Amino acid sequence: MSNADARLRRWLRPQLLASRAYHVQDSRGLIKLDAMENPYPLPEALREGWLAALRDAELNRYPDPQAGALCELLREQLRLGPDIGLLLGNGSDELIQLLAIALAGPERVVLAPTPAFVMYQVLADALGMRFEGVPLTADFQLDRDAMLAAIAARQPAVVYLAYPNNPTGNLFDAAVMREIIEAAPGLVVVDEAYAPFSGGRSFLGELGRYDNLLLMRTLSKQGLAGLRLGLLLGPKPWIDELDKLRLPYNINVLTQVSARFILEHGAVLAEQADWILAERARLAQALAALSGITAYPSDANFILFRAPAGRGPGIFQGLREKGILIKNLHGTPGLDDCLRVTVGTAAENTAFLQALETLL
């Protein structure tokens, strides 16, 4: 071992040395249906107004540290009462990281039903917390008894519930979620990243009813993935404490200006969400008609489907060779031969279906 390696192993935390960096697939030259992005760009009719707003951005100055104007607009659109705090992050990932930093401690537990969004575990591991996954049922619903037993036994600092869930795409039973919130000794974070596609079902109206409930959202799935803007909502005492850990100026000036402009023209994003919902229905119907394919119900902007036994990884690679990138979930417990496709444009979805049918 070289001196440099010895020094690295002496000073870096064992959890870091044992972990792997988050992998993002190379999508250059491919139809990109792997990351749950909105496939529609900003309409040309709005681009000039957006660019005009950016021209006034003072790049030589630090941004508003509290993003006050943006927060005011979000509070108005979400109809938040004065007792509900709002914290902005550089995407949901930063907010999950802030929660891990705030709650980290010896033997502290992060609990979530699995399969779940991978960053819950990645950031728990990074901060030296213990991640406990509770497997979903065969139809990807919460195992009520197992969840409540795990909460009683593990006393988690935080429970994450994605609503709808990633990567399965379904909404959990809201009544069971309320039981979990009531049983949890620590925080419960309901992650509503896919709220624009879930038919208005949300825990937003539950905020303030439980003193341990936080709600997380992102603008990434709506069409603003490039801005990296996440929201954490909940009782002000929790949000005020978490805000102490937020790095100054974490929301840059271009994101603040762009998000305000586009949210003020929110009808465009709503229309695009409707297009995605229509394509989701068409895609689901077409997948269900393919022999050997099991497509699972989705309330998100993606569809999880299972390929014939033993063929999932091969179909994933075959699609890639045909110029289409989706997500390979084979190897995730409970998801053997499962693949996840983002709902794209009509042309992108047709290309995906034709390629998949050829491979089958």
GIWOMO-V439194 format. One line per field, one symbol per residue. psi: psi as a letter, one per 20 degrees, with the letter a starting at -180 (. if undefined). A space follows every 10 residues. Layout:
psi->???
//
This chain:
psi->prhggggghh hqqhhghirq qpppqojpjq oolijkqpip rpqhhigggg hhhhhipnii qqrohilghg hggggghilp rhipqppqrm rhghghgggg ghiqrpjqpp qqqqqrphhg gghgghjkrp popoprrhkk rpngghghgh ghhimqhqpp opnrqpjhiq prohghghhg ghhphbqpoo olhkhijkki pqjgiiphhp ijpqpprqig hijkhihmoq ppqaphgghh ghhhipqqki orhhgggggg ghhilihghg ghhggggghg ggggggghip pipopqqpka krppqprqpi ighggghggg hjjpoapojp hppikpjqqp pqobrggghg gggggghgh.
//
